[in-house]
């Protein structure tokens, strides 16, 4: 995943607030950034979730597109955030559970595919395309990517034609609530720190997600 600093708290979503599931260059056609840009400014939250910082975070739930699934509930997101120490989530204003779109479904197997993104004080969780619950690969994913999938409970099966990556709904739920959500929380933790190069930020976010997930499992 990759992070670009977003707008200051209090402003709406902007086009430069995103994290990618794979490292790829910025392109003019980006249906994931477009979905964030198109969010109505007058949305009312579906839920206010208390944080250990003493603040509330607004959770917005967008109606799902027919070609997508959301393997986690707003309540699961609330509960995942509620157990995080206050210093990690202080200043987190909102979490958006996004809908997906037909254009996103078309690029689901390509380099544009994303799971989440972060803008200053805001986390966006993208819906998951139904057709990628199980899909074919010509070669194995990069080890760092595969480790994330395996930690979430996905399986990679090799046969004579290549590989098949398969998610169960419970594995996908775990993937979003640990790997994706905690990765974006890590970008929130870094929001006011010194500007680092993008690769270093992504390494920290991956480490943070894995470290916090392990601590949650031990509780």
N, C-alpha and C positions, 0 to 999 in steps of 0.2 A: 504494500500500500504506500501511497505517496501523499504528502500533505503540502498544501499551499495556504499561507495565512489568509484568513477571511476577514470580514468586516468587524469593526469594533462592536462591542455589545450594545444592543439597543437598535441597531439598524437591521434591515431585512437581509435575507440570503442574497449573496452576490455570486457572480460567476467564477470568482477566484477562490471559492471555498470548497475544496474537494480533496478526497483521498482516493487513490486508485488501488484496485486489487492487484494490478500488475504494473510494473514500471514501463510506461510508454509515453511518447511525446504528446504534448498538447495538440489537439486537432480542432478545427473549426466545427466539425460535426461531432457533437457529444450529447447524446440524448439523456445522459445522467446529470450533467450540469444543467441542461435545459429544464429538467423536472424541478430542480431546486429553484432555478430562476422563476419558474411559472407559479410557484406557491402563492396563493392569495395573501395579501398583506393583512387582511382583517380576520384571519382564522382564529377561532376560539379553541383553547386546549380541551382535549377529551378527558384529561386527568391532570391533577396536580400531585406530584409525588414528593414526599418529604425526604430530605437528604440529611446525612449526619452533620453537615455544616450548619444546620438550622434553617436552611433555605428550602424552597420548593422549586422543583423543575417541572415545567409544563411539557406534557406529552401530547403530541398531535398525531392522530391516526387518519391516514388518507384511505379512501375506498380502493380496494384492490382491483387491479386490472385482471381480466379473465385469464390471461396467460401466465399469471404469477401466483406464487404462494408466499405467505408470511408465516413461517414455522414457529413463531413466538408471539405471545400475547402482550398487550400493553402492560398487564400486571407483571409479567415475567421481566420486562425491562425495568419497571419500577422496583421490583425486588432485587434485581441485579445491582442497581445503582444504590439502593438503600444500605447495602452492607459495605460500601466503599468508605474509607476514612474521609472525613470532612475536607481535609486539605486537598484531596484529589478532585473533588467535585464542586468546591466553592466557586461560585460565579457561573456555574452551568445553568443556562437559562431555559433551554428547550431541547427536546429530542423529537425528531420527526420520523414517523414510520411511513415510508413512502409507498406509492401505489404500483409503480412499474408502468411501462408504456409499450405500444406496439413497436416503436423504434428500438427500444431497449431489447425487446425480445429478438429482434433481427440480428443484433450484435452480441447475443448472449454467449457465444462461444469464441468471441474474438478478443483482441487486446484491450478494447474499451470497457469490457465487463467490470463492474464494480460491486462492492458489497456495502460500503459505507463511506461517509466523508465528514469533514469537520470544518465549520466556520466559527469565528470567535464566539464562544459561548453557546454554540449550537452543534448538535450531532444529528446527522441524517443517516438513517438505515434504509438501504434500498431493498425492494422486494426481490424475491428469487425466482427466476424463470422456471416454469414447470418442466420444460424440455431438458434442463440441465440437471435434473435429479439423478439422471443416469446418462452418461454420454461417452462417446468413443474418443480416444486420443491416439495419435500416431506414435507418440513417445511419452515417456514419463514426465510429469511436471518437475520443475526445479526442486531440489531437496528442501529448500526453505519453504516453498509453497506446499509441498507434499506433507511436511511436518505439521503444518497448520491443519490440513484436511484430516490427517490421521488422529491428531489430538482431539478433533471434533467427532471422531468415530466414523469417518468415511472409509470406504474400502477401495483399493486399486487392484484390479485383477488383470493379469497379463495373459494373453493368448497369442495365437499365431498371427492375428491381425493387428496387434498393438496392445492397447490398454483400454479398460473400461473403468471410469471413476463413478462410483455409486454412493449416493447419500440416502440414508433413511431420514424420515422427518425428525426423529428425535436427535439424530446426529447433526442435522442441519440447525436445529434449535440450539444445540450446544455450541456449534460453530459461531452463530451470530452473537450469543450472549457472552461468550468468552473471547474468542479471537477478534471478532469485528467490533463489538461494543467497547471492550476494554482497550483495543487498539486506538479507537477514536478518543476515549477518555485520556489516554496517554498524550495525544496531541493537545487536549485541553490543559493537562498538567504543564506542558511546555509553552503554553500560549504567550506568556510574558517573559520567558527566558531569553537568553541571547540567541540571535539568529544563527542556526546551524545549517550545514548543507543538508539537502533533502535526504540523501542516503543515510546520514547519521541519525536524522529524525526518525526515519522508518525503522532503523535498527533498534532504537530506543523504544519505539511504540510496540514492536514485535516482542522485545524482551519484557516490557511492562505487562503486556497482555498475558504472556506465558507465566510470568512470575505471580501475578494476581490470581490467575486461574488455578494454579497449583495451591495457593494458600486457601482459596475458597473450597477446593476439594477436601482439604485436610480438616475443615471445620465440621 
